[in-house]
Structure formats: structure tokens, C-alpha cells
Amino acid sequence: MTRPFSLFPTLLLWLALLFSSLLHGQPAVSGTVRDSLTGEPVSFATVYFDGTTVGTTTDDAGAYRLPLSDMKLPAVVVATHLNYRSANRLVERGGEQDPLVLAPSAYEIAAVEVGDRNNRERNLREFREAFLGTDPGGRRATLTNQERLRFDRTYRTDTLRHADVLVERHGLPDDLRNVQWSIDGKSLTFEQASDLRVSSAGVLRVDVPDLGYRVSVDLIQFSIDYRAGSTFGLGTYYFEPYEGNGKARGRHVRNRRETYYLSSQHFLRALYADNLAAEGFAVYEMVDDEARPIDLTAFLRRVSDTEMAIEGLNGRRIAVLYYHDRRGRPLPPDRRKRAAYTTSYLTVLGPSATFRADGTLGNSPISFGGTMGAFQVTRMLPSDYRPE
């Protein structure tokens, strides 16, 4: 029996082929990931543009393809895998790249001897507070693969006079080591940590439910300097969004927008676009405890199509005020009467410091304090984020 001919399956096939052709015709960065010892392809590796939501997983041939539709080059491409050390490369052009080569990882699970367990638990607690934050959003975030973390400290020797009276009143702190009393029992010599340094032998996974991101972090260096009162972190980040539906999506959109407007990313984008006032910012230099207006554009030099440098502000302290409405959105100068504002501080720690059009810094020597100074991963957004 002759079956009636239908154009519908043929049309679907044609549309699928057309979509595939259009997709592969778009600009992209592509290549393979290979084992450094065998040269064999590494499948199921995660490859992404650092600091963005643009990523993928390698196939059985170790191949990957990252679209460039929302990206501007140069950008750093990172490859990670559970059984390998991560690798990254600066990519300046689209198309096929040289293979990314991963070295097998030989890390060991962190020691959990009874004598070190209390110290490790204390280190983990301190790291979590600094890395995730202590606000409700930080407490709701979860950190996995924390067994890969390694901790170290620098200790300094100090002597405390009249320690007998102080110890009798307040007790002896439990974070001291090599404690020695003087012969007369009045002075105390001890070693005390001046910092906490953290590294990771593998990728960390952070779930940030308030923002709707799962963040993969290849943590290269993280340090807390007690004397300077500062926190510094260096690593690569991959953001995988999960939007949710209805109220969940609305909450994610709102929280991301509020986080963005109070961030250094927002400020640097506005500075790059010469749009500080319209984006709610007022900038002052602190001179002898006096705030004097300063035009930051006079200190900018264009480095490339996507980068600018701040020059001539080495060590000068800049106050950044952000005026906003009740929903955190920026207010232009003519709407700031009796408006709420937050205060941040910008310090350039070198003769020249670059920043990018997307509001990111890389390893640039620019330090933020105050509202914009929070380093917590729970307050980070991908570099390709745009407020809705």
C-alpha cells in the first residue's frame, strides 16, 4: 500500500541541518584538550572563558567549541578535569587553537591526623567566612571539594609584658604556639600567625542559591593578611547559571541586579564608558581628611580596543560614592537630594593599572575597600553579566 507523502519530517530535518550549519558558521574558539604524557585526547574536560558563563565539555575526541557571540577577545580559556592539573591560555583570535595540554594530577587528600584536625577545622571555618561571607547569602552558599584545600601561615615572634595579669583576667588565646614564660613569670614570648594562605589542589565547587549560580573555582592563591586587614584572591572562575521558574527566577534577577550595582564591576564599566555621573557615581580624592572632587578621566590612557590604564594615581586614596534608589538602581546628579549612598575606596598600587571594558581587572594592582571591597565569591558576577 502506498503511504501518503508528508513534508513535515523532511521540513524538520531541513531546519535541523540549517540550524546546525548556522551554529557552526558563527565565530568561535575551538580546539582539543590532550594528556601531557600520552598525547591522547581528554574527554569530559570543562573548557570555559575565565570569569564568564561561556563554557562546554570536551567530547570523546577531546574537542571543544566556545562561541564568541557575546565575547570580546583577548580572553583567557581555561581547561579543567578532575584527574588533571588545570591549564589556561590567552586567546587573541578566533578559530582553531593549539591543543590545551593537561598534566595528570598527583595531589593527595588533605591530611586529617588527630593532632591537626582542630587546626584544619579552624582554618576551614576562617576560609569559608572570608571566601563565602558571613551574611545570609554567604551562609546559604555551599562549598564542595574542600578536602583539596591546603593551608599555610606565617608566624611572627612577639613578647607581651605584664602577661601574668592579662592571662589571669582573659585567659591564654588558643592560636599561639611555642609559648614561653619569663623566669619571673611576668612576660610571655610566643609565636602568632600574621596571615592565612590558602591554595587548592583541584577545582572547588560553590553553589550560590541567592544569585542562581554554580561556580567552579580553580583557586591559585587566597590570603588573609591580619596586619593589613586585607584579603587577596587569584584564580579562574566559571559561572553556570540556573534560572529557576516564577518566584525563583525573579529572586535571582533581583539579587544579581542589586549585587551588580554595588560592585566594582559596575564602577569600572562606567569609568571605561566615561559615564560615572549618569551611573550614580561621584568621585573624590582624600587629601588631609578633606574630600576634593577629582576627574578620573584625566588619568586614563587607552591600551587597546577593550582595555584602559589608570596612570598617575599611585598610592592616592580615592573615595567613590554611589547614589541609588530603594531598589539599588543608580541616580543621576539631579535626583540625589536626600538620596541614600554607599562609600567605597579605590587605591592604585602602581604607576599604571589596567582594567577592561567588561569591568574586570585580571591581575591589575587596583584595590577596592568599603562596599566594593568585598572579595566573597557569593558577591561575584560573571564578566558577561548585563542587568535585566
N, C-alpha and C positions, 0 to 999 in steps of 0.2 A: 504494500500500500504506500502510495506517495504521501509523505508528510508535508504539511503546509510549510512554506519557507518563511522565516521570520528575520527581520533585520535587527531585532533588539539585541541578541547575543553578539552579532557582528559589530553593532554600534558600540556596545560596551567594550569589546576587545580593542576597537579602533581608538576609543577615548583613553583606555588604559595605556596603549602604546604611545599615544600623543602626549599624555601627561608624563610618562617616563622620559620621553625624548626631550620635553621642555625642561624637566627637572635636571637632567644631566647636561643640558645646554647652558644652565646657569653657571656663573662664576663660582669656583670652589677651590679649596686647597685639598689635595688628595695625596696619598702615598701609602706606604706599608710600614708595619712595625715588625722588627725582627730580633731574634735572640742573638746576643753578642758573641756567644760561644759557638753556636751551631749554624747561625745564619738562617735558621728555619723561621717561618712566619709565626708570629704570636697572635693567636686568636683570642677573642673576648677581652682585649685590652681596651681601656677607656681612653679616648683621644678627644681633647677639647681645646678651645681657645681660653687661655687663662683669664679668670675673672668674669666669665660670661655664662650664658645659658646654652651656648652653641657647643654641642659635643655629640659623640657617637661611639659605637663599639665596633672593633675590628671583626671582619668575617673570618672564615676558615683559612683564607689566603693571607690573613694579616692586613687586609686592605681597609682603608678608611676614606671618608669623603666629608669635608666640612664646608657647608655652603657659605658664601660670602655676601649674601643678600643684605644682612644687617651689620656687616663688619667692615672696618677700615684697617688696611694694612699700613705699617707693620704691626704684627701681633705675635704673641708667644703661643706656640702649640705645645701642649703637654700630653705625654702618654704615660699611663699608669697601669699596673697589673698587680694582683695580689702576690704573685711569686717573683716579682722583679722590682729592681730599683727604678724609680721614675726617671724620665728624661724629658727635656724640653728644648725648643729651638725657636729662634726669632725668624719669622717668615715675613718676607718683604714683598713677595709677589704671589699671585695665584697660580693654579696649575699643579702639575705633578712635582712632588718634593723628593729629595733623597730620603732613604729609609730612616726611620727613627729606631735606634738600636737600644735595647734594654738589657742591662746586666742582671743575671739571676740574683735574687736577694738571699743573703745568708744571715738575716737577723734572727736573734733568739728572743723568745718570750721574756719579758722583764722578770728579773729575779723576785721571788716572793718569800725569801727566807724570813723566819720568825723575827730575827733581830732587825730586819729592815722594813717589816710590814707597816709598822706605825709611821715611819718616816715616809714611805711611799703613799700611804693613805693621806697623810697631811699634805704632801706635795700635790697629789691629785686634786684634793679639795681646793687648794690655793690656785692651781692652774685652772680648774673649772670656773672658779669665781672670776678670774681675770679674762679667760677666753670666752666664756659664755655670758658672764654678767650675773649680777645678783638681783636684778629687777624681776618682776613676774615673768617677762618674756624669756629671760635667761634661765630661770628656774624650770620653765616648761620645756626648754630645749633638752635634747638627749645627745650624748656623745658615746659613740661605739668605737671599738678597736683601740680603747685606751691602754690596753696591755702593750701597745707598741711604743708608748711614750718613754723617753729617757730623761732623767732629771739630774741636774748638777748645780752646785752652788759654789760661790767664792766666799771664803771665810776670812774675817779680819780679827786680829787680836786687840783686846781692849782691857783697860783696868778701871774698876769702879771703886772710888774712895768711899769710906763710911758705908760699905756694903752690908755690914752686920745689921745696922739699923733698918736699912731698906728691905733686906731679905726677911727680917723678923716681921715687918709690917705687911709686906706684899708677897712674900714667898720668892722662890727662885724660878725664873722663866724656864720652860722646858725646851727651848730652842737653842740653849747654849751647849757648848761642848768644851772638853779639856778645861774644866773649871778647877781653879786652884786658889785656895785662901792664903793670905799672907800669914807669917808666923804669929803676928799679934791678933789675927782673926778679924781685922777691920777692913781690909782691902780684898778685892776679888779680881783675879785675872781670868779671862775666858776668851773663847772664840765664838763669834756670832756671824751668821750669814748676812752678806750685803746684797745678795741677789738670788734669784731663782732662774735657771736657764733650762729650757725645755727643747727637745728635738724629738722627731718621730722616725721610727724605722719602717714606716709604711703609711698608707693613706688613712686619715681619720674621716669618719662619717658623722656629720652633725645634722640632726633634724630640727628645723626651726618652725614649729607649728604656727606661731603668730604671724610669720611672713609667708608661709607656704613654700619653703624651700628645703630641699635636701642638699646639703653642701658637702662636697668631697674636698678635703684639705690635705695637700702634701706639705706638711709643716717642716720648713727648713730650719728655722730658728725662732724662738719665742723667749723673751727675757723680761723679768720684772726687776728693776733697779730700785732698791729701797731708799738709798740716799737721794737719788734724783727724783724719786716719786714718779717714775715714768715706766711705761710698758711699750715694748717694741716687738713686732712680729714680721716674719718674712716667710712667704710660702706661695703656693699656687692654689687657686680656688675654682671649683666647677659647681655651678648652681643648677639644680634640676627642680623646676617649679612644679607644684601640684596645686591646681587652682581650686578644686572643690566645686561645689554647686551651691546656688542660693546664698544663704547667710554666710557660709564658709568662704565663698569666693569674695563676697562683699567685704568681709573682715580682712582678708588678705590684701585686697586692693587698697583699702583704707590704711592699714598698718604700713604697707610698703610706701604709700604716698607720704604719710607723716614722717616715716624714717628718712625718706629721701630729702624732704625739705629741710630737715635739721642736720643734714650731713655735709661733710667737706666736699663730697662729690657734687652736690648742688652748687656750693660756693665756687668751686673750681670751674665748673661748666659756665657759670655766669661770668666769671672773670675772663675766661677764654673768649666768650662772645661779646665782651665789653658791655655787659647788661646787668651790672651789680645792683644799681638802684631799682630798676624795674622788678628784679627778683627778690626784693626785700632787704638788701644788704646796705649797711653803712660801715665804712672802714676808717679807723683812727690809728695813729701811732701814739704809743705811750712814751712820753718824754717827761721825766721828773714827776711822775704820777699825774701828769696832765694829758688828756686825750686831745690830739690835734688831727683834724681831717687830713687824709692822705690819698692821693690819686695813684692807685697801684698800676694803672695802665702805663704810666711814665717809666715803670721799671720792667716792662715786658719786652721780650725780643722773640720774634718768630723763628723757630728752629726748623720746622718742616710743615707740611700741609696739615698735620694732626698734632703738633707739639709747639708749646711756647716755653720760654725760660724766664724766670724771675731773677733779675740781676741787680746788685747794689743794695740789697736789704740784709746782708749777712749780720745776724745777731740782733737785728732791730725787732722789737716786740710790737706786733700789730694786733689791735683789738677788732674783732668782727662782730657787729651787731646784726641780728636777723629779726626783722619785724614781721609779725604774722597775725592772721585772724584766729578765731577759735578752733578752726579745723587745721591749723598749721600752715595754711597757704600764704604765700608772700604778699606783702602790702607795699605798694609804691609810695614814694615820699609824701604825696598829697593825701594819703589815708592813714598816716601814722600817729595822729594826735591821740594820746592816751592808749596807744596800742601796746600789746604785750611784745616783749622781745627776749631773745636769748643772747648770751655773750660767749664768744669763743676767742681763742688767741692763736695767731699764726706766727711762727718763727722759722726763718730760713737759716739753715745751719751750714751755709757755704756761700762762696761767691756767686754761684749760679745753681739754679734748681729748676728742672723741667717738670711740666705737667701736661696732660693730654686733653684733647677736646672732649673726651668722654668723662672727664673729671677724675681720672686715676693718676697715681703718682709713680708706680713702679718702685724703684729703689732711690728715688729722689730725696735729698736732705731737707724735706719740709716737714715740720712738726706742728700738730694742732693740739690745743688744750681747750679746756672748758667743754661746752656742749658737743663740739665737733671732735673732741679728742678721744672719744670712746673707741677702743680697738675691738670690742667684742664682736665675734663672728655673727652673733644674733642681731647686730645692728648694721650688717653689711648688705649691700645690694650689688647685683651683677653690673658690670660696666655697660651692658647693653640695655639696662633698665630705662624706661621712659614712663613718667607718671601718666595715668589714665585720666 
